[in-house]
Amino acid sequence: MVATAHTVAFEGVEARRVEVQCAVAPGLPAFSVVGLPDKAVSEARERVRGALAAMAIALPSKRITVNLAPADLPKEGSHFDLPIALALLAALEIVPADAADGTIALGELALDGRLMAVPGALPAALAAAEDHRALLCPRASGAEAAWVGGAQVIGAASLGDVVRHFTGQAPISPAEPGEIARPPPGRDLADVKGQERAKRALEIAAAGRHHLIMIGTPGSGKSMLAARMPGLLPPLSAVEALETSMIHSLAGLLEEGGISRTRPFREPHHTASMAAIVGGGKGAKPGEISLAHNGVLFMDEFPEFPRAVLETLRQPIETGEVTVSRANAHVRYPCRFLLVAAANPCKCGYMTDPARACARAPNCGEDYLGRISGPLMDRFDLRVEVPPVAFADLDLPARGEPTAPVAARVAEARARQAARFDGSPLRQNADAEGAALEEIATPDSEGRALLVRVAERFGLSARGYHRVLRVARTLADLEGAADVRGPHVAEAVSYRIVAAKEL
C-alpha cells in the first residue's frame, strides 16, 4: 500500500510543497528514504523508528520506502520527521489515509515521540492555506503558525497525540495566534545631552525610513543615539509583522510562542562575514539585512567592515530585496531596512577634535573614510557630524526632549504616508521615485531655486537630488504641511552639504 502525506521545502521565504510517499512492500526488511535528502533527512528514519518503538508500534518485516517528491528538489532539515512518520502510519493503516493526505506536516521527533519545534512554521502555514490543507506542527510552533488565518493549525505535543487526534480518540483544538508583548525600550532620548542636530536627524530618519550616517569622535554619543532609534519607531502593522516574522521563523528566531510587533534592531559586529550580513552559507539562509526587514540595521564602525561587504549593500538599499546565489540555491529575501551607520572621522578618531591633535590630518581622514565608496555614501539621505561633548556639559541636568513626544510625531508622519500611499506598493517617503516622487515632493518656487543653486554649487548627483526631495517631503509630513516649501528643502539640503565638505 502507498500512503501520502505532505510537507514543505524552503527556498528563501517561499515554502514549496513536498509530497511524502510511503510504500510498504514484501521483501527484505529495510527502511530507506529517497528523493535527494540531506543528512538530517536521511537520519529521520532512525528517529521515526525510535518514536514508534516508544509507542509500542513495531515496524513490519517488510521493505519500507519513503519518497520525497519532487525528487530533484533538495530536502534539508529535521522537519521532515513528522510527515515521514505520518505517511508511514497511514501506510500501516494506523491513521486514516485521507486524513494524512489532507494535512501539511512538519516537526522534529525525539526518540520518545515528543515533537520538537522547528524553523519555518509560519511560511509552512501560508503554503497550507494556499493548498487548502490543515497544518500539523509541534505545539511550540502553533502560536506563530496560527497567525495565518486561512489554515487550520493543529499543534501536537507528541506523535501519540497525533495518532489520537486522527483516530478520533482525543481531538486537538486548533492553535490560537500568539503575540509577544515586549516592554518598551528603556533608553530615552532625554538621556542624551546635547547633540540636538543628531537627534533631529534620528527623528527624520525614523519618520521617512531615510538612511543615516553619523560621523564623530569616539565617545561623542553615536552608538548611544542609535540605541534610541527603536523607541522612535511605531509598532509593526499586521502585514509588516507577518513579513518580518516569516524571515525570523526561517532563521529559527521565533522561540517565545508567537510573533512580536516590535521592529527588529540588528547590530552586527564589523568582523561579520558577507554571508552573515547579506545571507548565504549552507542552505542560503537570510543574513542580517533581511533579519532587519521593516526595522533598523545599525552598523557601528562602518569603515571597518570589509569593503566587499559594504559594496554588496548598494543594491539591497535601492531595491529592498537581496538575491542570494549559490551553486545549489538561488533565493530572494526582502530587506527593506533603515540603515544607521556610525563612523569615526579618521583612524585615530580625533581629527575633528580641537582639543586633540591628529598627526596625519587631513590624510588620515581621507584614507579612513575613503573606505566608504562614493556610490555607497550617496545612498545615505542624512549625513550628520556628531561633535564631542564637553565634560562640563555632562554635569548639566537633562533638558532634551524625551522619546515619547518625538515618537508621537514620527507616528503621525508615518500615518500621513500610509494614507498617501494607500493602495500602492510604496510605504514610506524613502520608497518614492519617478512620477510618484514628482507628485508628492515637488517644491515651491523658493525651494526649487535653492535646490538648483545647491546642485550647481556642490554637484549633486541625480540620486542625491531625489533623496533631498524625499527628505524634504518627510520634513513637511513632520510639520503637517501639505506641500514642500523652501525651509523644508533648506533643511534637507543641509544634511548633504556636510558630507560634501568633509568627504
MARMI-913580 format. One record per residue (C-alpha): residue number from 1; x, y, z. Coordinates in pm, 1 decimal. Example, Ala and Ser with C-alpha at 12.3 -4.5 7.8 and 13.67 -1.06 7.14 Angstrom:
2
<pt 1, <1230.0, -450.0, 780.0>>;
<pt 2, <1367.0, -106.0, 714.0>>;
REM end
This chain:
503
<pt 1, <0.0, 0.0, 0.0>>;
<pt 2, <120.0, 351.4, -82.2>>;
<pt 3, <12.8, 630.9, 152.2>>;
<pt 4, <89.3, 1000.2, 115.8>>;
<pt 5, <140.2, 1295.9, 345.8>>;
<pt 6, <259.0, 1644.9, 264.0>>;
<pt 7, <524.0, 1884.6, 391.9>>;
<pt 8, <731.0, 2175.0, 256.9>>;
<pt 9, <1086.7, 2251.5, 148.4>>;
<pt 10, <1210.3, 2607.0, 188.8>>;
<pt 11, <1355.1, 2824.3, -86.4>>;
<pt 12, <1409.3, 3160.6, 76.7>>;
<pt 13, <1080.0, 3274.8, 229.3>>;
<pt 14, <890.2, 3053.8, -14.0>>;
<pt 15, <768.8, 2712.8, 105.2>>;
<pt 16, <743.2, 2460.4, -179.1>>;
<pt 17, <508.3, 2168.0, -123.9>>;
<pt 18, <665.0, 1822.8, -99.2>>;
<pt 19, <464.2, 1500.9, -126.7>>;
<pt 20, <581.7, 1227.4, 110.8>>;
<pt 21, <501.4, 886.3, -39.3>>;
<pt 22, <540.8, 575.5, 174.4>>;
<pt 23, <524.3, 223.0, 33.1>>;
<pt 24, <527.7, -94.1, 245.0>>;
<pt 25, <601.8, -389.7, 20.6>>;
<pt 26, <716.0, -751.0, 59.7>>;
<pt 27, <1091.5, -803.8, 58.2>>;
<pt 28, <1394.1, -796.8, 280.8>>;
<pt 29, <1334.2, -573.4, 586.5>>;
<pt 30, <1463.3, -223.6, 509.7>>;
<pt 31, <1374.8, 139.8, 568.4>>;
<pt 32, <1503.2, 382.9, 306.9>>;
<pt 33, <1438.4, 749.4, 229.7>>;
<pt 34, <1489.2, 871.1, -128.0>>;
<pt 35, <1426.0, 1198.9, -308.5>>;
<pt 36, <1750.2, 1399.8, -264.8>>;
<pt 37, <1752.9, 1410.8, 119.3>>;
<pt 38, <2038.7, 1566.0, 312.8>>;
<pt 39, <2198.7, 1403.1, 617.6>>;
<pt 40, <1934.7, 1530.1, 861.6>>;
<pt 41, <1651.5, 1393.6, 645.7>>;
<pt 42, <1826.1, 1058.6, 596.2>>;
<pt 43, <1861.7, 1023.5, 972.9>>;
<pt 44, <1486.2, 1073.8, 1011.9>>;
<pt 45, <1427.1, 701.2, 969.7>>;
<pt 46, <1611.1, 629.1, 1298.5>>;
<pt 47, <1417.7, 898.3, 1485.0>>;
<pt 48, <1089.0, 770.3, 1339.4>>;
<pt 49, <1180.0, 413.5, 1431.3>>;
<pt 50, <1260.3, 519.0, 1788.6>>;
<pt 51, <941.0, 724.3, 1825.3>>;
<pt 52, <725.2, 434.7, 1701.2>>;
<pt 53, <902.9, 195.2, 1936.6>>;
<pt 54, <825.5, 431.1, 2227.0>>;
<pt 55, <456.6, 396.5, 2130.4>>;
<pt 56, <488.6, 15.0, 2117.0>>;
<pt 57, <439.5, 12.1, 1740.2>>;
<pt 58, <663.8, -242.5, 1572.1>>;
<pt 59, <760.9, -196.8, 1210.3>>;
<pt 60, <666.7, -493.1, 988.2>>;
<pt 61, <934.0, -719.5, 843.4>>;
<pt 62, <888.5, -566.8, 500.7>>;
<pt 63, <1062.0, -319.2, 274.4>>;
<pt 64, <961.7, 38.3, 362.8>>;
<pt 65, <1042.5, 306.3, 106.1>>;
<pt 66, <975.3, 676.3, 157.0>>;
<pt 67, <995.2, 900.0, -149.1>>;
<pt 68, <1006.2, 1279.6, -122.9>>;
<pt 69, <863.1, 1424.8, -442.0>>;
<pt 70, <961.7, 1616.3, -647.6>>;
<pt 71, <1276.8, 1405.3, -636.5>>;
<pt 72, <1503.4, 1671.9, -791.4>>;
<pt 73, <1431.7, 1931.3, -518.9>>;
<pt 74, <1692.6, 1928.8, -238.3>>;
<pt 75, <1539.7, 1840.1, 101.4>>;
<pt 76, <1709.5, 1987.8, 408.8>>;
<pt 77, <1623.4, 1999.7, 776.2>>;
<pt 78, <1479.9, 1789.1, 1055.2>>;
<pt 79, <1119.4, 1899.5, 995.8>>;
<pt 80, <1065.6, 1601.2, 761.6>>;
<pt 81, <1045.6, 1364.3, 1063.5>>;
<pt 82, <673.7, 1415.2, 1132.2>>;
<pt 83, <546.4, 1388.6, 771.4>>;
<pt 84, <753.9, 1071.5, 719.1>>;
<pt 85, <608.6, 923.2, 1037.6>>;
<pt 86, <256.7, 1031.2, 936.8>>;
<pt 87, <285.3, 872.8, 591.3>>;
<pt 88, <422.0, 552.9, 747.8>>;
<pt 89, <137.9, 538.4, 999.8>>;
<pt 90, <-110.2, 582.0, 716.0>>;
<pt 91, <59.4, 306.2, 515.2>>;
<pt 92, <33.1, 77.0, 821.0>>;
<pt 93, <-337.1, 171.8, 847.0>>;
<pt 94, <-293.6, 313.0, 1196.4>>;
<pt 95, <-424.6, 656.7, 1095.9>>;
<pt 96, <-675.2, 722.3, 813.9>>;
<pt 97, <-503.5, 769.3, 478.8>>;
<pt 98, <-732.8, 1054.8, 375.9>>;
<pt 99, <-653.2, 1243.9, 698.3>>;
<pt 100, <-279.0, 1216.1, 633.9>>;
<pt 101, <-324.6, 1320.2, 271.0>>;
<pt 102, <-521.8, 1631.2, 370.1>>;
<pt 103, <-251.6, 1764.4, 602.3>>;
<pt 104, <76.4, 1950.3, 561.4>>;
<pt 105, <301.1, 1844.6, 847.0>>;
<pt 106, <638.6, 1948.7, 980.0>>;
<pt 107, <819.0, 1875.0, 1304.7>>;
<pt 108, <1120.0, 1702.8, 1454.6>>;
<pt 109, <1074.9, 1382.6, 1651.0>>;
<pt 110, <1253.6, 1290.7, 1970.1>>;
<pt 111, <1324.8, 923.7, 2035.4>>;
<pt 112, <1049.9, 914.4, 2297.8>>;
<pt 113, <793.1, 1050.0, 2049.8>>;
<pt 114, <791.2, 1415.6, 2158.2>>;
<pt 115, <755.7, 1678.0, 1887.0>>;
<pt 116, <1019.9, 1950.0, 1893.2>>;
<pt 117, <986.8, 2298.4, 1741.1>>;
<pt 118, <1142.7, 2359.1, 1400.0>>;
<pt 119, <1207.3, 2674.8, 1195.2>>;
<pt 120, <966.9, 2774.5, 920.0>>;
<pt 121, <622.9, 2709.2, 1071.4>>;
<pt 122, <491.8, 3046.6, 951.7>>;
<pt 123, <583.2, 3003.7, 580.7>>;
<pt 124, <452.7, 2645.9, 602.4>>;
<pt 125, <118.3, 2774.8, 729.3>>;
<pt 126, <96.6, 3009.5, 430.3>>;
<pt 127, <164.4, 2717.2, 197.7>>;
<pt 128, <-105.0, 2512.7, 374.5>>;
<pt 129, <-357.2, 2795.4, 335.2>>;
<pt 130, <-281.5, 2826.1, -36.7>>;
<pt 131, <-318.4, 2448.6, -76.1>>;
<pt 132, <-641.6, 2438.4, 130.3>>;
<pt 133, <-497.7, 2191.6, 379.9>>;
<pt 134, <-455.1, 2185.9, 755.6>>;
<pt 135, <-112.7, 2233.7, 912.6>>;
<pt 136, <16.4, 1983.8, 1168.0>>;
<pt 137, <313.6, 2111.1, 1366.2>>;
<pt 138, <471.3, 2090.4, 1713.3>>;
<pt 139, <275.6, 2266.1, 1986.9>>;
<pt 140, <563.9, 2509.0, 2043.5>>;
<pt 141, <526.9, 2633.4, 1684.1>>;
<pt 142, <145.9, 2650.7, 1680.7>>;
<pt 143, <109.4, 3005.8, 1812.1>>;
<pt 144, <326.1, 3154.8, 1537.1>>;
<pt 145, <171.0, 2943.6, 1258.9>>;
<pt 146, <-184.6, 3030.9, 1366.4>>;
<pt 147, <-123.8, 3391.5, 1256.5>>;
<pt 148, <-211.6, 3272.1, 907.2>>;
<pt 149, <-587.5, 3274.2, 932.8>>;
<pt 150, <-652.0, 3076.8, 614.6>>;
<pt 151, <-531.6, 2741.3, 750.5>>;
<pt 152, <-634.9, 2532.7, 1048.0>>;
<pt 153, <-326.7, 2479.8, 1266.0>>;
<pt 154, <-302.1, 2169.3, 1486.4>>;
<pt 155, <-25.3, 2187.8, 1744.2>>;
<pt 156, <62.1, 1846.7, 1888.4>>;
<pt 157, <295.8, 1771.6, 2177.1>>;
<pt 158, <388.5, 1417.9, 2067.9>>;
<pt 159, <340.9, 1160.7, 1795.7>>;
<pt 160, <95.6, 981.8, 2023.1>>;
<pt 161, <-120.5, 1294.5, 2033.1>>;
<pt 162, <-117.5, 1296.5, 1651.5>>;
<pt 163, <-241.0, 936.7, 1636.7>>;
<pt 164, <-514.4, 1000.4, 1893.1>>;
<pt 165, <-620.4, 1314.3, 1704.3>>;
<pt 166, <-654.4, 1144.2, 1366.4>>;
<pt 167, <-824.8, 835.9, 1509.0>>;
<pt 168, <-1077.9, 1049.5, 1695.2>>;
<pt 169, <-976.8, 934.5, 2045.0>>;
<pt 170, <-863.1, 1280.3, 2163.1>>;
<pt 171, <-904.1, 1557.5, 1901.7>>;
<pt 172, <-665.3, 1850.5, 1939.9>>;
<pt 173, <-813.1, 2200.4, 1947.5>>;
<pt 174, <-681.2, 2436.0, 1677.7>>;
<pt 175, <-396.6, 2659.9, 1788.0>>;
<pt 176, <-459.9, 3025.6, 1864.3>>;
<pt 177, <-232.5, 3300.5, 1730.4>>;
<pt 178, <14.5, 3423.8, 1988.7>>;
<pt 179, <160.1, 3771.8, 2020.0>>;
<pt 180, <452.6, 3863.4, 2241.2>>;
<pt 181, <409.2, 4189.0, 2431.4>>;
<pt 182, <760.5, 4311.8, 2491.2>>;
<pt 183, <823.1, 4603.1, 2728.8>>;
<pt 184, <903.6, 4936.2, 2563.4>>;
<pt 185, <1274.9, 5011.9, 2533.0>>;
<pt 186, <1407.5, 5182.0, 2843.0>>;
<pt 187, <1652.8, 5405.8, 2659.4>>;
<pt 188, <1523.1, 5760.3, 2632.2>>;
<pt 189, <1636.7, 6046.4, 2410.3>>;
<pt 190, <1635.1, 6272.2, 2714.2>>;
<pt 191, <1938.7, 6080.9, 2844.3>>;
<pt 192, <2147.0, 6216.0, 2554.4>>;
<pt 193, <2288.4, 6555.5, 2649.8>>;
<pt 194, <2346.4, 6792.6, 2361.7>>;
<pt 195, <2360.9, 6659.1, 2003.9>>;
<pt 196, <2035.1, 6831.6, 1907.8>>;
<pt 197, <2111.0, 6813.9, 1536.7>>;
<pt 198, <2178.3, 6440.2, 1556.4>>;
<pt 199, <1851.9, 6390.6, 1747.7>>;
<pt 200, <1666.9, 6581.1, 1476.5>>;
<pt 201, <1826.5, 6357.9, 1213.7>>;
<pt 202, <1713.0, 6049.1, 1406.8>>;
<pt 203, <1356.4, 6179.9, 1405.2>>;
<pt 204, <1364.7, 6245.9, 1030.0>>;
<pt 205, <1517.8, 5906.1, 958.5>>;
<pt 206, <1255.2, 5728.2, 1167.3>>;
<pt 207, <968.0, 5922.5, 1008.0>>;
<pt 208, <1056.0, 5850.9, 643.9>>;
<pt 209, <1290.6, 5548.6, 665.8>>;
<pt 210, <1584.5, 5756.5, 549.4>>;
<pt 211, <1931.5, 5604.3, 579.2>>;
<pt 212, <2155.3, 5790.7, 823.7>>;
<pt 213, <2529.8, 5806.8, 882.8>>;
<pt 214, <2681.7, 5976.2, 1187.7>>;
<pt 215, <3047.7, 6082.3, 1184.4>>;
<pt 216, <3214.1, 6187.4, 1508.8>>;
<pt 217, <3494.8, 6130.1, 1753.9>>;
<pt 218, <3493.6, 5829.7, 1988.1>>;
<pt 219, <3267.2, 5887.3, 2286.9>>;
<pt 220, <3059.1, 6157.8, 2120.3>>;
<pt 221, <2740.8, 5950.2, 2156.0>>;
<pt 222, <2690.1, 5789.1, 1814.1>>;
<pt 223, <2607.8, 5442.5, 1949.4>>;
<pt 224, <2403.3, 5595.2, 2229.8>>;
<pt 225, <2192.7, 5783.8, 1975.9>>;
<pt 226, <2144.8, 5478.5, 1754.2>>;
<pt 227, <2028.9, 5273.8, 2053.2>>;
<pt 228, <1738.2, 5520.9, 2094.8>>;
<pt 229, <1609.4, 5461.1, 1741.5>>;
<pt 230, <1383.7, 5159.6, 1828.4>>;
<pt 231, <1190.2, 5376.5, 2073.4>>;
<pt 232, <1106.2, 5625.9, 1797.5>>;
<pt 233, <958.1, 5373.3, 1554.4>>;
<pt 234, <589.0, 5277.9, 1562.4>>;
<pt 235, <492.1, 4910.2, 1610.3>>;
<pt 236, <478.7, 4682.1, 1309.4>>;
<pt 237, <148.4, 4664.1, 1128.2>>;
<pt 238, <-11.9, 4320.7, 1088.3>>;
<pt 239, <123.6, 4286.0, 733.1>>;
<pt 240, <472.0, 4400.7, 835.1>>;
<pt 241, <472.2, 4169.0, 1136.3>>;
<pt 242, <385.0, 3874.4, 913.8>>;
<pt 243, <657.2, 3961.7, 660.3>>;
<pt 244, <923.2, 4008.2, 926.3>>;
<pt 245, <822.9, 3702.4, 1126.6>>;
<pt 246, <841.7, 3479.5, 818.4>>;
<pt 247, <1211.3, 3560.7, 786.0>>;
<pt 248, <1270.2, 3519.7, 1160.2>>;
<pt 249, <1079.7, 3191.4, 1150.4>>;
<pt 250, <1312.6, 3057.0, 880.1>>;
<pt 251, <1611.2, 3167.7, 1087.2>>;
<pt 252, <1472.6, 2995.2, 1398.0>>;
<pt 253, <1442.9, 3319.8, 1596.6>>;
<pt 254, <1075.8, 3282.6, 1698.3>>;
<pt 255, <1122.1, 3095.3, 2023.5>>;
<pt 256, <878.7, 3268.2, 2256.7>>;
<pt 257, <548.7, 3122.7, 2140.6>>;
<pt 258, <425.7, 3385.1, 1896.1>>;
<pt 259, <529.7, 3684.2, 1693.7>>;
<pt 260, <611.0, 4035.5, 1805.6>>;
<pt 261, <501.8, 4378.7, 1681.0>>;
<pt 262, <836.3, 4527.4, 1789.0>>;
<pt 263, <1051.1, 4636.1, 1496.4>>;
<pt 264, <1379.1, 4443.2, 1469.7>>;
<pt 265, <1702.6, 4616.6, 1563.5>>;
<pt 266, <2009.5, 4434.5, 1434.7>>;
<pt 267, <2365.8, 4545.5, 1511.4>>;
<pt 268, <2622.4, 4309.9, 1356.3>>;
<pt 269, <2989.2, 4336.0, 1452.1>>;
<pt 270, <3227.8, 4475.4, 1194.1>>;
<pt 271, <3407.5, 4140.1, 1174.0>>;
<pt 272, <3092.8, 3968.8, 1039.6>>;
<pt 273, <3132.3, 3783.5, 710.6>>;
<pt 274, <2945.8, 3857.0, 389.3>>;
<pt 275, <2725.3, 3550.9, 438.6>>;
<pt 276, <2631.9, 3676.3, 785.8>>;
<pt 277, <2542.0, 4024.9, 661.2>>;
<pt 278, <2388.8, 3957.3, 320.0>>;
<pt 279, <2284.9, 3593.7, 356.2>>;
<pt 280, <2418.0, 3263.6, 233.8>>;
<pt 281, <2606.1, 2975.9, 387.4>>;
<pt 282, <2457.0, 2628.8, 396.9>>;
<pt 283, <2105.0, 2648.1, 262.8>>;
<pt 284, <2137.0, 3017.4, 164.5>>;
<pt 285, <1999.2, 3139.9, 496.6>>;
<pt 286, <1887.2, 3502.2, 547.0>>;
<pt 287, <2150.5, 3749.4, 662.7>>;
<pt 288, <2139.8, 4049.6, 893.4>>;
<pt 289, <1996.1, 4282.6, 628.0>>;
<pt 290, <1696.2, 4050.4, 586.3>>;
<pt 291, <1657.5, 3994.3, 959.9>>;
<pt 292, <1633.9, 4376.3, 986.2>>;
<pt 293, <1344.7, 4386.3, 735.3>>;
<pt 294, <1094.5, 4657.6, 840.1>>;
<pt 295, <1334.0, 4754.5, 1118.5>>;
<pt 296, <1679.0, 4903.6, 1180.3>>;
<pt 297, <2023.5, 4780.3, 1078.3>>;
<pt 298, <2288.0, 4957.2, 1288.3>>;
<pt 299, <2644.7, 4922.8, 1161.8>>;
<pt 300, <2892.0, 5069.6, 1408.6>>;
<pt 301, <3248.6, 5137.7, 1295.7>>;
<pt 302, <3114.6, 5141.3, 940.3>>;
<pt 303, <3450.3, 5180.0, 756.1>>;
<pt 304, <3589.5, 4880.3, 946.0>>;
<pt 305, <3354.0, 4640.2, 767.3>>;
<pt 306, <3516.8, 4456.8, 475.1>>;
<pt 307, <3496.0, 4655.8, 153.5>>;
<pt 308, <3322.1, 4369.2, -27.5>>;
<pt 309, <3051.7, 4358.5, 240.0>>;
<pt 310, <2989.7, 4732.5, 217.4>>;
<pt 311, <2962.9, 4726.2, -160.2>>;
<pt 312, <2704.5, 4447.0, -152.6>>;
<pt 313, <2474.8, 4678.9, 44.2>>;
<pt 314, <2428.2, 4910.8, -251.7>>;
<pt 315, <2170.6, 4707.8, -443.1>>;
<pt 316, <1962.7, 4596.0, -139.2>>;
<pt 317, <1938.9, 4958.5, -22.4>>;
<pt 318, <1790.3, 5058.4, -358.3>>;
<pt 319, <1566.6, 4759.7, -435.1>>;
<pt 320, <1455.8, 4642.1, -89.0>>;
<pt 321, <1544.0, 4280.4, -163.9>>;
<pt 322, <1857.7, 4069.4, -190.3>>;
<pt 323, <1928.9, 3769.4, -411.5>>;
<pt 324, <2149.3, 3500.0, -260.6>>;
<pt 325, <2301.1, 3287.6, -535.5>>;
<pt 326, <2478.3, 2962.0, -456.6>>;
<pt 327, <2563.0, 2652.9, -660.0>>;
<pt 328, <2257.5, 2468.7, -528.2>>;
<pt 329, <2034.1, 2761.6, -434.9>>;
<pt 330, <1910.3, 3087.5, -586.2>>;
<pt 331, <1675.3, 3258.7, -342.7>>;
<pt 332, <1543.8, 3608.1, -273.5>>;
<pt 333, <1480.8, 3767.1, 63.1>>;
<pt 334, <1310.4, 4101.4, 135.4>>;
<pt 335, <1531.8, 4355.2, 312.1>>;
<pt 336, <1355.2, 4690.9, 335.5>>;
<pt 337, <1552.1, 4821.4, 634.1>>;
<pt 338, <1658.7, 5155.1, 781.0>>;
<pt 339, <2039.7, 5171.3, 778.2>>;
<pt 340, <2202.8, 5367.8, 1059.2>>;
<pt 341, <2582.4, 5381.7, 1029.2>>;
<pt 342, <2840.3, 5530.5, 1264.6>>;
<pt 343, <3199.1, 5614.5, 1180.7>>;
<pt 344, <3497.9, 5793.7, 1328.0>>;
<pt 345, <3638.5, 6080.3, 1119.1>>;
<pt 346, <3977.6, 5908.6, 1090.8>>;
<pt 347, <4168.3, 5602.3, 1211.0>>;
<pt 348, <4262.9, 5752.8, 1546.1>>;
<pt 349, <3920.4, 5917.1, 1571.9>>;
<pt 350, <4023.5, 6265.7, 1680.8>>;
<pt 351, <4083.8, 6453.5, 1355.1>>;
<pt 352, <3793.1, 6694.0, 1417.7>>;
<pt 353, <3850.7, 6731.5, 1792.5>>;
<pt 354, <4012.5, 7072.0, 1857.2>>;
<pt 355, <4133.9, 6953.9, 2199.2>>;
<pt 356, <4348.2, 6677.7, 2047.4>>;
<pt 357, <4585.6, 6665.6, 1757.1>>;
<pt 358, <4581.0, 6409.4, 1476.7>>;
<pt 359, <4936.5, 6371.7, 1348.3>>;
<pt 360, <4828.8, 6268.8, 998.3>>;
<pt 361, <4543.9, 6515.9, 935.7>>;
<pt 362, <4389.6, 6554.7, 685.1>>;
<pt 363, <4526.7, 6246.3, 504.9>>;
<pt 364, <4422.5, 6023.6, 793.2>>;
<pt 365, <4055.3, 6113.0, 747.4>>;
<pt 366, <4069.1, 6086.3, 369.2>>;
<pt 367, <4223.6, 5740.2, 385.9>>;
<pt 368, <3987.0, 5616.0, 654.4>>;
<pt 369, <3654.9, 5746.2, 522.1>>;
<pt 370, <3774.6, 5665.3, 171.1>>;
<pt 371, <3694.6, 5303.4, 253.7>>;
<pt 372, <3330.7, 5403.6, 201.5>>;
<pt 373, <3286.6, 5435.7, -173.8>>;
<pt 374, <3120.4, 5739.2, -325.7>>;
<pt 375, <2822.0, 5544.4, -465.8>>;
<pt 376, <2754.5, 5392.7, -122.8>>;
<pt 377, <2787.6, 5726.5, 55.6>>;
<pt 378, <2548.6, 5877.2, -199.3>>;
<pt 379, <2278.5, 5638.2, -75.2>>;
<pt 380, <2269.0, 5799.1, 270.6>>;
<pt 381, <1989.4, 6053.6, 284.2>>;
<pt 382, <2117.9, 6208.6, 607.5>>;
<pt 383, <2482.4, 6268.6, 698.1>>;
<pt 384, <2541.1, 6420.0, 1040.1>>;
<pt 385, <2853.7, 6537.5, 1219.2>>;
<pt 386, <2843.0, 6443.6, 1588.0>>;
<pt 387, <3081.3, 6675.7, 1778.2>>;
<pt 388, <3238.9, 6573.7, 2109.2>>;
<pt 389, <3051.4, 6666.6, 2426.1>>;
<pt 390, <3241.9, 6875.1, 2680.6>>;
<pt 391, <3291.3, 6720.6, 3020.7>>;
<pt 392, <3129.2, 7022.5, 3184.7>>;
<pt 393, <2811.7, 6962.8, 2984.3>>;
<pt 394, <2774.7, 6613.3, 3127.8>>;
<pt 395, <2709.5, 6762.3, 3475.5>>;
<pt 396, <2420.2, 6971.7, 3348.3>>;
<pt 397, <2064.8, 6840.7, 3400.3>>;
<pt 398, <1898.8, 6664.2, 3108.0>>;
<pt 399, <1693.4, 6923.2, 2918.4>>;
<pt 400, <1640.1, 6743.2, 2589.9>>;
<pt 401, <1304.8, 6628.5, 2456.3>>;
<pt 402, <1212.6, 6277.1, 2573.6>>;
<pt 403, <1138.1, 5990.5, 2337.8>>;
<pt 404, <757.8, 5988.5, 2378.3>>;
<pt 405, <667.4, 6318.5, 2203.2>>;
<pt 406, <922.5, 6254.4, 1926.9>>;
<pt 407, <778.4, 5905.7, 1870.9>>;
<pt 408, <428.4, 6058.2, 1853.7>>;
<pt 409, <539.0, 6297.0, 1576.6>>;
<pt 410, <702.2, 6007.5, 1391.1>>;
<pt 411, <383.6, 5800.5, 1418.5>>;
<pt 412, <174.7, 6090.0, 1282.4>>;
<pt 413, <415.5, 6139.7, 990.3>>;
<pt 414, <406.5, 5768.8, 908.1>>;
<pt 415, <27.1, 5771.1, 926.5>>;
<pt 416, <20.8, 6052.0, 667.3>>;
<pt 417, <248.7, 5846.1, 441.9>>;
<pt 418, <33.0, 5535.3, 486.7>>;
<pt 419, <-274.1, 5734.4, 379.2>>;
<pt 420, <-84.3, 5888.0, 86.4>>;
<pt 421, <43.5, 5554.9, -45.7>>;
<pt 422, <-268.9, 5352.9, 30.9>>;
<pt 423, <-328.4, 5103.3, -247.4>>;
<pt 424, <26.4, 5125.2, -388.2>>;
<pt 425, <338.2, 4916.3, -313.7>>;
<pt 426, <505.8, 5223.5, -160.4>>;
<pt 427, <506.5, 5257.9, 218.3>>;
<pt 428, <737.0, 5542.7, 321.3>>;
<pt 429, <872.0, 5851.6, 152.3>>;
<pt 430, <1208.5, 5679.9, 105.3>>;
<pt 431, <1038.4, 5437.9, -138.7>>;
<pt 432, <902.8, 5710.4, -369.8>>;
<pt 433, <1063.2, 5755.6, -709.0>>;
<pt 434, <984.0, 5873.5, -1059.6>>;
<pt 435, <638.6, 6015.6, -1116.5>>;
<pt 436, <528.8, 5934.1, -760.6>>;
<pt 437, <812.6, 6144.9, -619.2>>;
<pt 438, <734.9, 6435.6, -850.6>>;
<pt 439, <371.3, 6422.4, -748.3>>;
<pt 440, <427.1, 6428.3, -372.5>>;
<pt 441, <753.6, 6624.7, -334.6>>;
<pt 442, <762.8, 6898.2, -597.8>>;
<pt 443, <883.0, 7206.0, -404.4>>;
<pt 444, <754.3, 7560.6, -440.7>>;
<pt 445, <944.7, 7820.6, -641.4>>;
<pt 446, <1166.8, 7917.7, -348.4>>;
<pt 447, <1260.3, 7557.9, -275.2>>;
<pt 448, <1320.8, 7479.4, -641.6>>;
<pt 449, <1551.5, 7780.2, -684.2>>;
<pt 450, <1750.3, 7679.9, -374.6>>;
<pt 451, <1781.3, 7323.1, -494.4>>;
<pt 452, <1911.3, 7434.6, -833.8>>;
<pt 453, <2178.3, 7653.5, -671.0>>;
<pt 454, <2288.0, 7370.7, -440.6>>;
<pt 455, <2303.1, 7122.5, -726.7>>;
<pt 456, <2527.9, 7358.8, -925.5>>;
<pt 457, <2747.5, 7451.8, -629.5>>;
<pt 458, <2801.5, 7107.8, -476.2>>;
<pt 459, <2744.5, 6886.2, -776.6>>;
<pt 460, <2450.3, 6681.8, -654.1>>;
<pt 461, <2400.8, 6356.5, -840.7>>;
<pt 462, <2058.4, 6263.8, -972.9>>;
<pt 463, <2025.6, 6021.7, -681.8>>;
<pt 464, <2123.8, 6294.4, -437.0>>;
<pt 465, <1871.4, 6533.6, -590.0>>;
<pt 466, <1589.7, 6283.7, -545.7>>;
<pt 467, <1695.9, 6196.5, -193.3>>;
<pt 468, <1685.5, 6562.4, -95.2>>;
<pt 469, <1327.7, 6577.9, -224.1>>;
<pt 470, <1231.7, 6268.6, -22.0>>;
<pt 471, <1377.8, 6412.8, 296.6>>;
<pt 472, <1202.4, 6744.8, 230.6>>;
<pt 473, <872.1, 6558.0, 191.1>>;
<pt 474, <929.5, 6388.1, 526.9>>;
<pt 475, <1006.2, 6722.5, 690.7>>;
<pt 476, <678.0, 6854.7, 555.8>>;
<pt 477, <497.9, 6549.0, 696.2>>;
<pt 478, <653.1, 6604.0, 1039.0>>;
<pt 479, <528.6, 6961.2, 1025.8>>;
<pt 480, <185.8, 6859.4, 896.6>>;
<pt 481, <229.2, 7065.6, 578.5>>;
<pt 482, <55.3, 6962.5, 258.5>>;
<pt 483, <325.3, 7099.8, 24.8>>;
<pt 484, <705.3, 7102.9, 23.8>>;
<pt 485, <830.2, 7456.3, 81.4>>;
<pt 486, <1163.4, 7635.3, 82.6>>;
<pt 487, <1250.5, 7579.0, 452.4>>;
<pt 488, <1192.3, 7204.9, 412.0>>;
<pt 489, <1430.8, 7193.9, 115.0>>;
<pt 490, <1686.4, 7406.0, 300.5>>;
<pt 491, <1695.5, 7171.4, 598.2>>;
<pt 492, <1707.0, 6864.1, 374.6>>;
<pt 493, <1998.3, 7012.9, 179.0>>;
<pt 494, <2191.7, 7085.2, 498.4>>;
<pt 495, <2232.7, 6712.6, 556.3>>;
<pt 496, <2409.0, 6675.3, 218.3>>;
<pt 497, <2636.5, 6979.4, 239.4>>;
<pt 498, <2812.8, 6847.7, 549.9>>;
<pt 499, <2917.5, 6536.1, 363.2>>;
<pt 500, <3015.2, 6734.7, 55.6>>;
<pt 501, <3260.2, 6940.5, 260.2>>;
<pt 502, <3405.2, 6653.5, 461.3>>;
<pt 503, <3402.4, 6369.6, 211.0>>;
REM end
